[in-house]
């Protein structure tokens, strides 16, 4: 793949759900978020050590895998930001439900794309 194509967020394949792979993808799709990623990774690592549990690291990886899945698609990421801004100001219950439903659809698609949908709760 050429360097030109690799720098385009929508050309970045969904990485495996490991901190290293997610950080590499994040450096392309949302480099401004690297410091947040690093800080949250350090906090999750410390929490995992102090609780002797992998759960904090698992939550960290899953959260960032979904974030990368969204950011890989600039139009989808922009739409989610629009919806989040709208949700903060909406007064009409019907509109609030429509906004919430669309946000839910975006997040559900990102969860599946990130490989986190394990079919739980389905028959």
N, C-alpha and C positions, 0 to 999 in steps of 0.2 A: 504494500500500500504506500502511496506517495505521501510525503510530509504534508502536502496541500490537503489531501483527503483526510489524513489523520487529525488535522487541526479543526475539522468541522464537527461540532458536537453531535449532529445526527448521524454521522458516519462512525461513531465510536460504538463498537459492539457492547452489549451488556456484559460487564465483567463478572467473574465468579465472585461469590460472596465471601471474600477474604479481605482483611484490611488493606493489604498491599495492592491487590487488584483494584479495589474501590478507590484507593488514593490515586493510583495512576490514571484512572478514568476521570476522577474528579479534577485532576490537574488540567484536563482538556476541556471538560464541559462546564466547570464552575471553579476556576482557579482561585477566585476570591474567597471561597469557602474552605480552603485548605487549612487555615489556622483554626477554624472551628472544628474541623475534622480531627486535627491533631490534638486539640484540647480535649475533645470528647473521648477520643481514643485513650488518652492518658487517664482520664477520669474513670472510664469503663474498666481499664486494666487494674487500676487501684481498687475499684469496687469489687472486681472479681477476686483479687487477692485477699482483700479484707473479709469477704463473705465466704471464701473458698467455694465459689460457684461460677460457672461459666455463663450464667444468665445475663449479667451486665454486658459482657462482650457479645453475646448473641443478639441482645437488643440493639446494641450499637451497630453491629454489622447489618442487621435487618433494616434499621432506620436509614442508614446510608445507602444500602442497595436500592431501596425505594427512591431515595432522593436522586441518585444517579440515573435510575430508570426514567424518572420524570425529566431531568435536565438534559438527557440525551436527545430529547425532542423539543427544540426551542419553542415551537408553537404551543405545545402542551404545557410547558413550564410557564410561558407567558399567560396562558389562559388560567392556570391555577392561581397565579399571583393576582390576576384580575378578580377572580372569584373570591379569594381571601380578602381582598380590599373591599369588595362589595358586601361580603358577609359582615364586616365590621360596621357597616352603616345602614344595612337594610332594616326597615321597620315593618314591612308587610310580611305576615306569616307565610303566605303562599309563595312569595318570592324567596323568602329565606329557605323554605323547603326545596325549591327548585335549585337554588345555589348549593345547598347541602347535597342534594342528589348528584349534581354534576361533579362536585368535589369528590364525592364517594366513587363515582365512575372512574375518574382520573386515577385516584389512589388504588382502586381495585385492579385496573389495567397495569399499573406500575408494579404492584405486588406480584402479579402473574409474570410479568416480564422479568422481574428480578428473581424468579424461581422460588418464591416464598409461599405460593399458594399450594398447600398440600391437600386440597380437597376436603378439608375438615368441615364437617357439618353438611356434607353433601352425600347423596345416596348413589 
